[in-house]
């Protein structure tokens, strides 16, 4: 399949399926899959929760920014970002300039069902994780919606989501019109 994008970047809230869909997309497009969080973990030798607890979110975001820039010295990549990566305006601009940014979106109910039993999501560490999730989602969603494309994932299998993205890329083809 031909498309005009050297890279596909998946953004969206934690638990929306960026990694699962990203792996399928990469396989179908013949691209290399990269998970930004996994790169950070491999480079630091620490898990994301360990980085947050030892050094804080600010340090993690710095590592994330640096990793994203290194990842794009290559092309032919499907990148799954962390859910908060795009909240840094410089990161968001960089991503928009270096590939097709696709935001995966799901309802609050779908996300909560996927996240409620997770113990490795430092952004949800709170007395009331559902309320924390809701607040983060409200803050992040307007940024996610600035992506080149937005794909709802509710009630769809990862394969169906990947198929929808590939169909959008084929239609988009070469003229660069968005959404």
C-alpha positions in Angstrom: 0.0 0.0 0.0 1.3 3.4 -0.9 0.8 6.5 1.2 2.5 9.8 1.4 3.6 9.5 5.0 7.0 8.4 6.0 5.8 7.7 9.5 2.5 7.0 11.3 2.2 8.4 14.8 -0.5 7.1 17.1 -1.6 9.4 20.0 -4.4 9.1 22.5 -5.2 8.4 26.0 -3.6 5.5 28.0 -5.5 2.2 27.3 -6.9 3.3 24.0 -4.9 0.7 22.1 -2.0 2.5 20.5 0.5 -0.3 21.0 -1.8 -3.1 19.9 -3.1 -1.2 16.8 0.4 0.2 16.1 1.9 -3.3 15.8 -0.8 -4.4 13.4 -0.4 -1.2 11.3 3.4 -1.6 11.1 3.0 -5.2 10.0 0.4 -4.4 7.4 2.4 -1.3 6.0 5.8 -3.0 6.2 6.9 -0.3 8.7 8.9 -0.8 11.9 6.9 -0.5 15.1 8.3 1.6 18.0 6.7 2.2 21.4 8.1 5.4 22.9 7.6 4.1 26.5 9.5 0.9 25.7 12.4 2.9 24.2 12.6 5.0 27.4 12.5 1.8 29.6 15.2 0.1 27.5 17.4 3.2 27.5 17.1 3.9 31.3 16.8 0.3 32.6 13.8 1.5 34.6 10.1 1.0 34.2 7.9 4.0 33.6 6.4 3.8 37.1 9.9 3.7 38.6 11.0 6.8 36.6 7.9 8.6 37.8 8.4 7.6 41.5 12.2 8.3 41.6 12.5 11.4 39.4 8.9 12.7 38.7 6.8 13.5 35.7 9.0 16.4 34.5 12.0 14.2 34.2 10.0 11.5 32.4 8.7 14.1 29.9 12.2 15.2 29.2 13.3 11.6 28.5 10.2 11.2 26.3 10.9 14.4 24.3 14.5 13.2 23.6 13.4 9.7 22.7 10.8 10.9 20.2 13.4 13.0 18.4 15.9 10.1 18.2 13.2 7.8 16.9 12.6 9.9 13.9 16.2 9.9 12.6 14.7 6.9 10.6 11.5 6.8 8.6 9.1 4.0 7.9 8.0 3.9 11.5 4.7 3.4 13.3 5.2 5.1 16.6 2.9 4.6 19.7 3.4 7.6 22.0 2.7 7.9 25.7 -0.7 9.4 26.4 0.7 12.7 27.6 3.5 13.1 25.0 1.5 15.6 23.0 0.8 17.9 25.9 4.2 19.4 25.2 3.4 21.9 22.4 6.9 21.4 20.9 6.5 17.6 20.9 3.1 17.9 19.3 4.4 20.2 16.5 7.4 17.9 16.0 5.1 14.9 15.6 2.8 16.7 13.2 5.7 17.6 11.0 7.3 14.2 11.0 4.4 11.9 9.9 0.7 11.3 9.9 -0.7 11.8 13.4 -3.7 9.6 14.2 -5.5 10.1 17.5 -7.2 7.0 18.8 -10.2 7.9 20.9 -12.6 6.0 23.2 -15.4 6.9 25.5 -14.6 7.4 29.2 -16.5 4.1 29.9 -14.4 2.1 27.5 -11.2 3.6 28.9 -12.2 3.0 32.5 -13.0 -0.7 31.7 -9.6 -1.1 30.2 -7.7 0.8 33.0 -9.5 0.2 36.2 -7.4 -2.8 37.2 -4.0 -1.5 35.9 -1.4 -0.9 38.6 1.3 0.4 36.3 -0.2 3.7 35.2 1.5 6.4 37.3 -0.7 9.1 36.0 -3.7 7.3 37.6 -2.1 6.9 41.1 -4.7 8.7 43.2 -7.3 8.3 45.8 -9.9 8.4 43.1 -8.3 7.0 39.9 -11.6 7.3 37.8 -11.8 11.0 38.6 -8.1 11.5 37.8 -8.7 9.7 34.5 -11.7 11.9 33.7 -9.7 15.1 34.5 -6.7 14.0 32.4 -9.0 13.0 29.5 -10.8 16.4 29.6 -7.4 18.2 29.5 -5.8 16.0 26.8 -8.7 15.3 24.4 -8.7 18.8 22.8 -5.0 18.3 21.9 -5.7 14.8 20.6 -8.4 16.2 18.3 -5.8 18.4 16.6 -4.3 15.3 15.0 -4.4 14.8 11.2 -7.1 12.1 11.8 -9.2 10.9 14.8 -10.4 7.3 15.0 -13.0 6.1 17.5 -12.1 2.7 18.8 -15.2 1.9 20.9 -16.7 -1.5 20.0 -14.0 -2.2 17.3 -11.3 -4.8 17.3 -7.7 -3.7 16.9 -7.8 -5.1 13.3 -10.9 -3.0 12.5 -9.1 0.1 13.8 -6.0 -0.7 11.8 -8.2 -1.3 8.7 -9.9 2.1 9.2 -6.5 3.9 9.5 -5.2 2.2 6.4 -8.3 3.1 4.4 -7.9 6.7 5.5 -4.3 6.7 4.4 -5.3 5.3 1.0 -8.1 7.9 0.5 -5.8 10.7 1.7 -3.2 9.4 -0.7 -1.3 12.4 -1.9 -3.1 15.7 -1.6 -2.7 16.3 2.2 -6.3 17.3 3.1 -7.1 16.5 6.7 -10.1 15.0 8.6 
